Amino acid sequence: MASLAKPNAPRFDVDIFQNEYLAEGAREVNAIVTVTATGGGTAGGRLPASADGGDAAVVIMIDCSGSMDYPASKMRNAREATAAAIDTLRDGVAFAVVAGTHEAAEVYPGGGELAVADPSTRAAARTALRKLTPMGGTAIGTWLALARRLFESRPERSIRHGILLTDGRNEHEKPAELQAVLERAAGYFTADCRGVGTDWEVDELRRISSALLGTVDIVAEPSGLADDFRAMMSATMGKQVADVALRIWTPANAVVKYVKQVAPSVEDLTGRRTDTGPRAGDYPTGSWGDESRDYHVCVEVPAAAVGDEMLAARVSLVLPRPDGTAETLSQGLVRAVWTDDLASSTRINQQVAHYTGQAELAASIQEGLAAHRAGDVDRATAKLGAAVRLAHVTGNDGTFRLLEKVVDVVDPKEGTVRFRKNVSEADSMTLETRSTKTVRVKR
């Protein structure tokens, strides 16, 4: 079968981790699917000298609403960050800069086109960044709609990626309007979202980044924007294969209960299934370079007797073709075996247990902070206490340190905590924004 990937594209491998043994009558099968892409020459965003960027495009969307003028250094830092991102583009990558207010405006190159990165266009773009001046309101849907139109000139299966920066709430369009734009953009391009300062809404940006299979993070101090933009663009330059999907086939009378990405962050893909044939469906994973991700797949199978066994699911990584067929990049099998051996059927696979805890950790943080905002201190303390315990047990040291900025940890093993007094809004938002970041299980 001929490959659609470029010669320097990564190779994909699928590994399945599970306890396939079930007690008599049990129906739920859980597995962690590890997908690893290697050999693409893209580690750290660096490519071989022979590689070009002709199959990649980037649109940078910068909030230019009036609030970006308070303090004035915020807009200056945003310009510098955009310049840093442009300097990180490799030659041949198509790009554009969009100024976002209550409407979207092309800053560079203009005319509904994308520029092609080279020394002269990078210099011209840096000059054009002077046009980024704060005024007006915020309607993020218009920014994303313009980005989608700009991407339309790119060929199918090319890398299309957006970077979106905002400092405030999406106050000048209705939620339904933004949702309609996201539905049109989902699957067409990916996007990383950043909130600068503390006047934006975490849930709002997470909804955008989730729909567009990107990342979301906070840059509390505007002075940190340049380094963050440079890192985001470097990661984008490392992508080599777009529109990869996780295809799951199940036998008759078996159904997929859920599919979640669990590393490097928690992202529920269950509702994004696209049926691709009898008992098979695709779940989008976006663009790939040299990297590894973990997915939790849960399948409900028909009950069976002791001694029976079956193929519960076949998990494939596929690259859809324009004609409706797909190239299979790699695949793995999820099995179910019924036994009366209590030790075998009750053993929880280490990977499944770890990532179940990581998903619960993210939910506990988000529920705890929501309860605290609502004034329910008892519930907030209980939820964040549970989060502390889970972070401690699963070895998520990064999240544990973020929790310590919000609560005083009395006993990490028991999850005993007290809320700190005068917690900064930046620390609270950082904890919420990064709550979905996970640590890999130690093999």
N, C-alpha and C positions, 0 to 999 in steps of 0.2 A: 504494500500500500504506500503510495507516494506521500511524503510528508508535506504539509502546508507550511511548516515552520521554516525559518531561515536557517542556513547552515550553522550559524553560531548560536542558535536558540538552545535553551536548556533541555536536558533529558528529564522526564518525569518518572517517579517511582511511587507506588502506592503500597503502604504497609498497613495491615489490620491487626489491632490489639483488642482482644476480647476474652471473656470466659464463655466458651460456647456451650457449657453444660447447664441444662435447665432441669428443675424438678418436674415430676409428672404433673401435667396440667398447666404448667407455666407457659406464658405466651410472649413475654417481652424480651427481646434480644437487643443488647447494647454493644456498641463497638466504637473504638476510636480509630479513625482513618487518618493516617499521617501521609501527607502528600509532600514530596521533596523534589524540587527542581534544581538540577546541578549541571555544570558544564556549559553554561551559556556565556561564560566570560563576562558576567555582569556584576560580580561581587563588588559591593561598595560603589555601584554606579559607574564603574569603569569598563570600557569596552576595548576590544582589540583595535589597533590603529586602522584596520581595514573596514571596520564597521561604520556605517553612516546612520543618520537619524531620519532618513527619508520616509520611514513608516511610522513616525511619531509626531504628535502635535500637542501643544500645551497652551491653555488660555489662563491667564492670571487675572482674577477678579478682585479689585481693591475697593473697599468701602471708602467712599468720598463724601459721606453725609456730613452734616454740620458738626456732629459730635466729635469727628476726627480732629477738630481744631482745639480740643480741650483735653490735655494740654497741646500746645502747638507742636511740640516735639513728636507727637503721635503720627502726624501726617508725614513729617520728615523721616521718621523711622520706617514708615510704610514704603516711602519712595526708595529708601536705601535697601530695604529688604527685597523689593521687586527687582532692583538693579542687581542684587546678589544672585537672585534666582535666574535672571536672564544670563548673567555671566557663567552660570553653571550648565546652561544648555550646550549640548554638543552640536557641532556643525551639521547642518541638514535638517534639524528639527524645526517644524513649522510652529510658529507661536504668535500670540497676540496679547495685548493688555487692554483690560476693560475697566472703566471707572464706574462704580456702582453707587447710585443714590436712589431716589424714588423712580428712577429710570436707569437704563444702561447706556453708556456711551463708549465708542471705540476710541482708545487713546493712541494705539499703535498696532498695525500699520494703517488701519482705516480702510474705508471702501468695502467693507464686508469680506476682507481677505485676511490671510495669515502670511506673515513674513517667514522667510527661511533663514535660520540662524547662521550667521558668519560674522566676522569681525565688524563689517560695516553696518549690518542690521542691528547688532547688539549696541553699537555706539549710537545709532539713530534712536533706538528704543530708549536708551538711558536719557537722551536729550528730551524725548517726548514725555518722560515721566514728570517734567515740570508742569505739565497740564493737570496733574493730579492735585486738585485743590478742593478743600472741604466746603460743601454747601448742599442743601437739600435734605431729603429724608432717606428712608431705607425700604426698598422693595426687592428682596433677594431673588425672587422668582424672575424678575426682568433680567437680572445679571446672568442667571443660568440659561434663560431662553436665548439670549444673545450668544452665549458660549456655544450652545447647541447649533445655532445657525452657522457660526464660524467653523465648526467641526465638519459641517456637511460637505466641504470640499475634499475631505480626506477619504481615501479608499477604504472599503470594508476590511475589517480585521486589523486595522492599524491601531496603534496605541493612541487613545484620546484621553487626555487628563487635564483636569482643572485644579487650580489652587484658589481658594476663596478666603478672604480675610474680612472680618467685620468687627465692629466694636459695640454694636448695639442690637436691639431687638428689631424684628421684621415688622415694623409698625405701619407701613404704608401700602400693604396689600392684605387681602383676606387669607386665612390659612388654606382655604379651598383653592385659591389661585396658585399658591406655592405648591400645593399637593399636585395640581394638574400639571405643572411644569416638571415636577419630579418624576411623575409617571411617564412623561414623554422622554425625559433625559435618562432614566434608568436603563441600563444595558447599552446606552449609546456612548456615554463617556463616564469615567470615574472622576472623583474629586476629593481632595483633602481640604478640610475646613479648619480654620483657626479663629479663635476669639481673642482679641487683644483687650486688656483691662478686665473689668468685672461687671460691665453693664449689659452684657449679652446673655442669652438664655442657653444653658447647656442642652436641654431637651430639644430645642429648635435646631441647633447646629448638628446635634447627633442624628436627628431625623434626616437631615440633608446628607450627611456623610454616610449614613447607613444605606439610604436609598441608592447612593452613587458608589457604594462599595469602596469608600475611602476611609480616611482617619479623621478624628477630631481631637483637638487639644487646645489648651489655654496658653497664651503668652501673656503672663500677668504684667510684665514690664515691657513697654514698647521697644526698649533698647535691645531686647532679646529677639526681635523679629528677624533680623538679617541672618543670624545663625540658623534659626528654625527654617526659614525659606530656603536657605542653601541646602540644608539636610533633606527637606522635602523634594527639592528638584533633583538632588543627587539620587534619591531613591527612585524617582520617576524615570530618570535616565537609565536606570538598571533594568527596567521592564523590557522584555523582548517578545512576549507572546500575549495577545489580547483575547478576551472573550472566551476563556477556558471555562468549562462547566463540569460539575460533578454529576455524573449520570448514575442513578440508582435504579436497578431492576429488581423486582420482587416477584416471587412465584404466586400462583393463584391463591386467593384467600389470605394473602399477607399484605400488609399496608405499612407505609412509612409513617411513623408517628411524628417524628421531628428530625431535622438536620440543623445542627448548629456549628458554626466555626467556633472553636474554643481556644485556639492559639494562632497568632499572638494576642488576639483579643476575642471577646465573646460577641458573636453576631448571629442572630437567629435567621436562618435562611428558609425555614419551613414554608412560609407563605409565598416564596418566590419560585416555587416549582413550576416548570413548564412541561406538560406531558409531551413525550416524544415517541410514543408507540405503546403497544400493549404492555401494561404493567411497568412502564419505565418513565422516568421524569428527570429533567435537568435542573440543577441548582447552580446559579451563577457564582463564580469565584473571582471574576475580574481579570486583571493582568498579572503576569508573573515574570520574575527574573530569577536569579539564584536565591532561593529561599525555601522554607519549610513551613507548612501550616498543618494544624490538627483540626479534625471535624468529628463531632459526636453524632453518630447515626443510631436512631432507635427504631426498631421494626417490630410490629406486632404480627406474630405468626399463628396459625391454627394450633390448638392444643394437640398433643400427641402422647403416646404411651412410652413407657420406659423401653429403651433400646432403639427407638426411632431416631433418625437424624435427617436433616434437610439443609439445603442451601437457602438461607434466610434472605440473602441479598447479594447481588453482584454490583460492586462499586467501581465505576470506571471514570477516568479523567478523559474528557473528550474535547476536541476542537471542532465546533460546528462548521460545516461548509456552506457556501451560499446556496447550493442546490438542495439543501435540507438534509443531506447526509452528514456524517461526522467522522473525523479521524480519532481513533482510540489511542491515547498516549500511554496509558497504563491502567491496570485494574487489579482489584483484590476481591476476595470472597469472604462473606460473613456466614458463619455456620451455626446451626442449632442442633444439639444432641441432648436427648432426654435421658436422665439417669435417676436411680434411686440412691445414689451415693450422696449423702447429705453434705459431706465436706466439699465435694466437687461443685454441687449445685448452688451452694451458698457463698462460695468464694467470689469476692468482688474483684474484678480485674483492676490492677493498680492504676492504669491510665484512666479507666472509666471513673474510678473513685476520685482521682485527683481533679479531673475536669468538672465533675459534678460539683465538687467543692468550690472550684473557681467560679462557676456560674452562680452558685448560691452566694458567694462572697460579693460579686457585683450587685446582685439583687438586694442584699442586706444593706450595702452602702447607700444605694439609691433610695430605698424605702426609709432608711434611717434619716437621711438628710431631708427628705420630703416631710417626714413626721416632725422634724425639728422646725422646719419653716412653718408648719401648721400649728406649732405651739404644743405638740404632744411630746413632752420631754421624756416621759416614761417609755413610750414606744421607741423613740429615737435612741435612747440609751440602750434598750434591749437589742435593737437591730445593729447598732454600731458595735456593741459588745460581741454579738455573734460574728460580725465582720472581723473584729480583732482576733477572735479565736480561730476563724477559718484561715485568715492570713498567716497566723502563727503556725497552724498545723500543716498548711500546704507549702510553706516556705516562700510566700510572696512577700519578700522583704521590702520591695518598693512600695507596695500598697500599705504595708504595716507602718512604714515611716510617715506616709501621708496621713494615716489615721491618727498617729501620735500628735499631729499638729492640730487636731480637732478635739481629741479626747485624751484624758490622762489614763494611762493603762495601769490598772491596779494588779490584775492577774491575767496574763495573756492566755494561759491554758484554759481558764474558766470563762474568759471573755468578760471579766469584770472591769468596767470603765466608769469614768465620770467626765461630763462635758467640761471642757476648758472654758474659762471666762474670757470674753473679748476675743473670740476666734475671728481672724481676718476673713473677709469675703473671698479674698484670693485663695487662701488655704482651703476653704470649704468648696469653692468651685473647682480647684485643682483636684481634690479628692473625688468629686462627682464626675468630672470629665474623664479622669483616668481610671475610674472604677472597673471598666471592662477590660483593662489590660491584664493579661495573665502571665504566669510563668510556666515554662515547659516542665513536664514531669521528668524526674530523673530516671533514666532507663536503668 
